[in-house]
Amino acid sequence: MFKVEERPYTVFANCFRSFDICKLLIKVKLSEKMAPPSHRKTSWPEVVGMPATPAVMKIMTDRPDLSVEVLPPGTNLLPGANPGRVRVFIDALGAVTKTPVIG
């Protein structure tokens, strides 16, 4: 009786191991498809005037390795650049006001 209960658990654990391997392979494939560092986008002037959500989706599609911050008017900013971040400045209506750049 104990072996009958143990078997589904083992299969379940194997599924997780398989899933982790698949996830790892997907990450490798995505990184292989990314452009070389010299050809990656660093600014998005085409999103100026767009609503914030489509602008963020465009940036995340182009550079999934970056984090994106959406900042409304009057937000206090800490000084300093961050090479893993893009700041998207929006107006009161939610439209992008400045060209988003890495930093």
Backbone as a printed PyTorch tensor [residue, N CA C, xyz], in Angstrom:
tensor([[[  0.8280,  -1.1980,   0.0000],
         [  0.0000,   0.0000,   0.0000],
         [  0.8700,   1.2570,   0.0000]],

        [[  1.9800,   1.2360,   0.7120],
         [  2.8560,   2.4100,   0.7610],
         [  3.4680,   2.7050,  -0.6080]],

        [[  3.8290,   1.6860,  -1.3660],
         [  4.4220,   1.8790,  -2.6790],
         [  3.4300,   2.4870,  -3.6620]],

        [[  2.1680,   2.1940,  -3.5350],
         [  1.1500,   2.7700,  -4.4190],
         [  1.0780,   4.2780,  -4.1850]],

        [[  1.1550,   4.7220,  -2.9430],
         [  1.1120,   6.1500,  -2.6420],
         [  2.4250,   6.8410,  -3.0130]],

        [[  3.5110,   6.1140,  -2.9390],
         [  4.8150,   6.7000,  -3.2280],
         [  4.9750,   6.9820,  -4.7250]],

        [[  4.4530,   6.1210,  -5.5690],
         [  4.6380,   6.2590,  -7.0040],
         [  4.0710,   7.5790,  -7.5590]],

        [[  2.8340,   7.9700,  -7.2660],
         [  2.3650,   9.2650,  -7.7830],
         [  3.2390,  10.4280,  -7.3130]],

        [[  3.7590,  10.3200,  -6.0990],
         [  4.6230,  11.3920,  -5.6110],
         [  5.9040,  11.4670,  -6.4360]],

        [[  6.4730,  10.2970,  -6.7620],
         [  7.6920,  10.2590,  -7.5560],
         [  7.4370,  10.8300,  -8.9480]],

        [[  6.3230,  10.4560,  -9.5530],
         [  5.9730,  10.9850, -10.8770],
         [  5.8020,  12.4880, -10.7880]],

        [[  5.1560,  12.9610,  -9.7510],
         [  4.9310,  14.3840,  -9.5460],
         [  6.2630,  15.1060,  -9.4150]],

        [[  7.2000,  14.5310,  -8.6440],
         [  8.5220,  15.1370,  -8.4760],
         [  9.2800,  15.1410,  -9.8030]],

        [[  9.1550,  14.0710, -10.5740],
         [  9.8130,  14.0280, -11.8730],
         [  9.2450,  15.0940, -12.8090]],

        [[  7.9590,  15.3430, -12.7130],
         [  7.3550,  16.3850, -13.5380],
         [  7.9720,  17.7410, -13.2070]],

        [[  8.1730,  17.9930, -11.9250],
         [  8.7920,  19.2580, -11.5540],
         [ 10.2180,  19.3410, -12.0800]],

        [[ 10.9620,  18.2520, -11.9900],
         [ 12.3200,  18.2630, -12.5110],
         [ 12.2870,  18.5220, -14.0160]],

        [[ 11.3890,  17.8780, -14.7070],
         [ 11.2770,  18.0900, -16.1540],
         [ 10.9070,  19.5340, -16.4490]],

        [[  9.9950,  20.0810, -15.6640],
         [  9.5780,  21.4640, -15.8620],
         [ 10.7550,  22.4110, -15.6650]],

        [[ 11.5560,  22.1770, -14.6200],
         [ 12.7200,  23.0280, -14.3740],
         [ 13.7030,  22.9530, -15.5330]],

        [[ 13.8910,  21.7640, -16.0830],
         [ 14.7930,  21.6150, -17.2200],
         [ 14.2310,  22.3550, -18.4230]],

        [[ 12.9210,  22.2150, -18.6740],
         [ 12.2900,  22.9200, -19.7900],
         [ 12.4120,  24.4230, -19.6080]],

        [[ 12.2040,  24.9060, -18.3950],
         [ 12.2960,  26.3250, -18.1250],
         [ 13.7110,  26.8260, -18.4010]],

        [[ 14.6980,  26.0660, -18.0120],
         [ 16.0910,  26.4160, -18.2450],
         [ 16.3810,  26.4690, -19.7430]],

        [[ 15.8820,  25.4960, -20.4990],
         [ 16.0930,  25.4780, -21.9380],
         [ 15.4170,  26.6770, -22.6000]],

        [[ 14.2380,  27.0380, -22.1320],
         [ 13.5410,  28.1990, -22.6940],
         [ 14.3590,  29.4580, -22.4350]],

        [[ 14.8980,  29.6110, -21.2310],
         [ 15.7120,  30.7830, -20.9240],
         [ 16.9390,  30.8480, -21.8270]],

        [[ 17.5670,  29.7230, -22.0600],
         [ 18.7390,  29.6980, -22.9250],
         [ 18.3530,  30.0850, -24.3360]],

        [[ 17.2470,  29.5590, -24.8400],
         [ 16.8110,  29.8680, -26.1890],
         [ 16.4890,  31.3620, -26.3190]],

        [[ 15.8170,  31.9510, -25.3210],
         [ 15.5080,  33.3750, -25.3820],
         [ 16.7820,  34.2070, -25.3890]],

        [[ 17.7570,  33.8370, -24.5830],
         [ 18.9900,  34.6200, -24.5420],
         [ 19.7770,  34.4770, -25.8390]],

        [[ 19.6570,  33.3130, -26.5030],
         [ 20.3350,  33.1420, -27.7860],
         [ 19.7140,  34.0260, -28.8520]],

        [[ 18.4140,  34.2840, -28.7650],
         [ 17.7270,  35.0850, -29.7710],
         [ 17.9360,  36.5810, -29.5660]],

        [[ 18.3680,  36.9890, -28.3920],
         [ 18.5620,  38.4150, -28.1240],
         [ 19.7100,  38.9440, -28.9700]],

        [[ 19.6020,  40.1870, -29.3490],
         [ 20.6450,  40.8210, -30.1510],
         [ 21.9270,  40.9350, -29.3340]],

        [[ 23.0680,  40.9870, -30.0090],
         [ 24.3120,  41.1770, -29.2690],
         [ 24.2970,  42.5260, -28.5540]],

        [[ 25.0640,  42.6700, -27.4620],
         [ 25.0290,  43.9030, -26.6770],
         [ 25.2230,  45.1780, -27.4980]],

        [[ 25.9910,  45.1270, -28.5530],
         [ 26.2360,  46.3400, -29.3360],
         [ 25.0290,  46.7550, -30.1700]],

        [[ 24.0570,  45.8510, -30.3810],
         [ 22.8920,  46.1530, -31.2080],
         [ 21.5980,  46.2840, -30.4130]],

        [[ 21.6700,  46.2270, -29.1040],
         [ 20.4600,  46.3300, -28.2830],
         [ 20.0310,  47.7810, -28.1600]],

        [[ 18.7070,  47.9790, -28.0770],
         [ 18.1780,  49.3400, -27.9350],
         [ 18.5140,  49.9070, -26.5670]],

        [[ 18.7870,  51.1940, -26.5360],
         [ 19.0520,  51.8890, -25.2730],
         [ 18.1010,  53.0540, -25.0520]],

        [[ 17.3070,  53.4050, -26.0630],
         [ 16.3030,  54.4620, -25.9180],
         [ 15.1120,  54.1370, -26.8170]],

        [[ 13.9600,  54.7150, -26.4790],
         [ 12.7180,  54.4420, -27.2040],
         [ 11.9900,  55.7460, -27.5230]],

        [[ 12.4870,  56.5370, -28.4850],
         [ 11.8150,  57.7980, -28.8240],
         [ 10.4350,  57.5790, -29.4570]],

        [[ 10.2070,  56.4010, -30.0350],
         [  8.9310,  56.1360, -30.7080],
         [  7.7530,  56.0120, -29.7470]],

        [[  8.0030,  55.8880, -28.4340],
         [  6.8960,  55.7370, -27.4900],
         [  6.4390,  57.0640, -26.8940]],

        [[  7.1190,  58.1570, -27.2010],
         [  6.7110,  59.4660, -26.6800],
         [  5.3210,  59.7840, -27.2160]],

        [[  4.4110,  60.1270, -26.3020],
         [  3.0240,  60.4240, -26.6590],
         [  2.0970,  59.2270, -26.5350]],

        [[  2.6540,  58.0280, -26.4360],
         [  1.8360,  56.8180, -26.2780],
         [  1.3420,  56.7020, -24.8420]],

        [[  0.2430,  55.9550, -24.6230],
         [ -0.1430,  55.6290, -23.2440],
         [  0.9430,  54.7720, -22.5830]],

        [[  1.0150,  54.8260, -21.2730],
         [  2.0930,  54.1630, -20.5350],
         [  2.1220,  52.6470, -20.7460]],

        [[  0.9750,  51.9930, -20.7210],
         [  0.9600,  50.5300, -20.8160],
         [  1.5320,  50.0170, -22.1410]],

        [[  1.0850,  50.5090, -23.3030],
         [  1.7060,  50.0420, -24.5430],
         [  3.1870,  50.4120, -24.6440]],

        [[  3.5640,  51.5430, -24.0800],
         [  4.9720,  51.9530, -24.1040],
         [  5.8210,  50.9710, -23.3060]],

        [[  5.3500,  50.5820, -22.1290],
         [  6.0820,  49.6250, -21.3020],
         [  6.1450,  48.2700, -22.0010]],

        [[  5.0580,  47.8630, -22.6300],
         [  5.0440,  46.5810, -23.3570],
         [  6.0740,  46.6000, -24.4880]],

        [[  6.1890,  47.7180, -25.1910],
         [  7.1580,  47.8460, -26.2770],
         [  8.5880,  47.7250, -25.7300]],

        [[  8.8680,  48.4210, -24.6390],
         [ 10.2050,  48.3860, -24.0390],
         [ 10.5190,  46.9670, -23.5490]],

        [[  9.5570,  46.3290, -22.8900],
         [  9.7770,  44.9810, -22.3730],
         [  9.9270,  43.9590, -23.4970]],

        [[  9.2730,  44.1910, -24.6210],
         [  9.4330,  43.3060, -25.7700],
         [ 10.8300,  43.4410, -26.3570]],

        [[ 11.3050,  44.6850, -26.4560],
         [ 12.6370,  44.9300, -27.0120],
         [ 13.7530,  44.4850, -26.0750]],

        [[ 13.5720,  44.7310, -24.7820],
         [ 14.6310,  44.4340, -23.7980],
         [ 14.0380,  43.7820, -22.5490]],

        [[ 13.7450,  42.4880, -22.5950],
         [ 13.1690,  41.8180, -21.4270],
         [ 14.1320,  41.7130, -20.2470]],

        [[ 15.3900,  42.0330, -20.4560],
         [ 16.3830,  41.9720, -19.3830],
         [ 16.3620,  43.1980, -18.4780]],

        [[ 15.5710,  44.2140, -18.8250],
         [ 15.5240,  45.4580, -18.0530],
         [ 14.2610,  45.5350, -17.2070]],

        [[ 14.3210,  46.3070, -16.1250],
         [ 13.1150,  46.6260, -15.3660],
         [ 12.6570,  48.0120, -15.7990]],

        [[ 11.3520,  48.2210, -15.7940],
         [ 10.7750,  49.4810, -16.2600],
         [ 10.0140,  50.1190, -15.1130]],

        [[ 10.2950,  51.3830, -14.8650],
         [  9.5840,  52.1590, -13.8430],
         [  8.7340,  53.2120, -14.5430]],

        [[  7.4560,  53.2790, -14.1940],
         [  6.5640,  54.3150, -14.7240],
         [  6.4270,  55.3630, -13.6340]],

        [[  6.7770,  56.6060, -13.9810],
         [  6.8150,  57.6820, -12.9890],
         [  5.8590,  58.8050, -13.3550]],

        [[  4.8580,  59.0580, -12.5050],
         [  3.9240,  60.1590, -12.7540],
         [  4.5740,  61.5070, -12.4430]],

        [[  3.9170,  62.6130, -12.8530],
         [  4.4900,  63.9400, -12.5840],
         [  4.6780,  64.1750, -11.0850]],

        [[  5.7660,  64.8420, -10.7480],
         [  6.0340,  65.2010,  -9.3630],
         [  6.6920,  64.1120,  -8.5330]],

        [[  7.0810,  63.0150,  -9.1430],
         [  7.7370,  61.9340,  -8.4130],
         [  9.1470,  62.3650,  -8.0250]],

        [[  9.4850,  62.1630,  -6.7610],
         [ 10.8450,  62.4550,  -6.3050],
         [ 11.7550,  61.3120,  -6.7240]],

        [[ 12.8630,  61.6560,  -7.3600],
         [ 13.7880,  60.6520,  -7.8650],
         [ 15.0790,  60.6640,  -7.0740]],

        [[ 15.6080,  59.4820,  -6.8370],
         [ 16.9270,  59.3830,  -6.2360],
         [ 17.9590,  59.5340,  -7.3450]],

        [[ 19.0470,  60.2650,  -7.0950],
         [ 20.0640,  60.4170,  -8.1280],
         [ 20.8110,  59.1100,  -8.3620]],

        [[ 21.3750,  58.9880,  -9.5320],
         [ 22.1780,  57.8150,  -9.8470],
         [ 21.6020,  57.0320, -11.0080]],

        [[ 22.5070,  56.4960, -11.7950],
         [ 22.1030,  55.7020, -12.9470],
         [ 22.0690,  54.2300, -12.5660]],

        [[ 21.1950,  53.4740, -13.2570],
         [ 21.0930,  52.0360, -13.0630],
         [ 21.0320,  51.4060, -14.4540]],

        [[ 22.0530,  50.6740, -14.8650],
         [ 22.0760,  50.1070, -16.2090],
         [ 21.0370,  49.0170, -16.4450]],

        [[ 20.3090,  48.6220, -15.4260],
         [ 19.2710,  47.6100, -15.5730],
         [ 17.8740,  48.1790, -15.4960]],

        [[ 17.7440,  49.5100, -15.6750],
         [ 16.4440,  50.1610, -15.4830],
         [ 16.1500,  51.1290, -16.6080]],

        [[ 14.8600,  51.2440, -16.9230],
         [ 14.3620,  52.2830, -17.8270],
         [ 13.2620,  53.0200, -17.0830]],

        [[ 13.3530,  54.3220, -17.0370],
         [ 12.3010,  55.1410, -16.4180],
         [ 11.4150,  55.7180, -17.5130]],

        [[ 10.1000,  55.5640, -17.3150],
         [  9.1140,  56.0970, -18.2520],
         [  8.3620,  57.2050, -17.5250]],

        [[  8.5700,  58.4410, -17.9770],
         [  7.9020,  59.5980, -17.3750],
         [  6.5870,  59.8440, -18.0970]],

        [[  5.4970,  59.9700, -17.3130],
         [  4.1760,  60.1810, -17.9160],
         [  3.5590,  61.4760, -17.3990]],

        [[  2.5750,  61.9800, -18.1550],
         [  1.8500,  63.1710, -17.7140],
         [  0.6140,  62.7500, -16.9190]],

        [[ -0.2280,  63.7190, -16.5530],
         [ -1.4140,  63.4420, -15.7440],
         [ -2.4090,  62.5310, -16.4690]],

        [[ -2.3640,  62.4980, -17.7900],
         [ -3.2770,  61.6540, -18.5650],
         [ -2.7030,  60.2660, -18.8390]],

        [[ -1.4660,  60.0250, -18.4380],
         [ -0.8530,  58.7160, -18.6010],
         [ -0.0620,  58.5440, -19.8850]],

        [[  0.1930,  59.6480, -20.6070],
         [  0.9770,  59.5800, -21.8450],
         [  2.4590,  59.8010, -21.5370]],

        [[  3.3270,  59.1440, -22.2860],
         [  4.7740,  59.2760, -22.0960],
         [  5.2030,  60.6770, -22.5410]],

        [[  5.9770,  61.3650, -21.6810],
         [  6.3740,  62.7500, -21.9730],
         [  7.8230,  62.8970, -22.4090]],

        [[  8.7110,  61.9910, -21.9960],
         [ 10.1260,  62.0650, -22.3560],
         [ 10.5430,  60.7430, -23.0000]],

        [[ 11.6000,  60.7940, -23.7830],
         [ 12.1330,  59.5650, -24.3860],
         [ 12.6940,  58.6800, -23.2810]],

        [[ 12.1640,  57.4640, -23.1130],
         [ 12.7130,  56.5470, -22.1180],
         [ 14.1080,  56.0810, -22.5240]],

        [[ 15.0220,  56.1200, -21.5920],
         [ 16.4020,  55.6720, -21.8250],
         [ 16.8560,  54.7870, -20.6790]],

        [[ 17.8600,  53.9690, -20.9240],
         [ 18.4230,  53.1330, -19.8720],
         [ 19.2270,  54.0170, -18.9200]],

        [[ 19.0800,  53.7700, -17.6440],
         [ 19.8860,  54.5300, -16.6910],
         [ 19.1920,  54.8680, -15.4350]]])
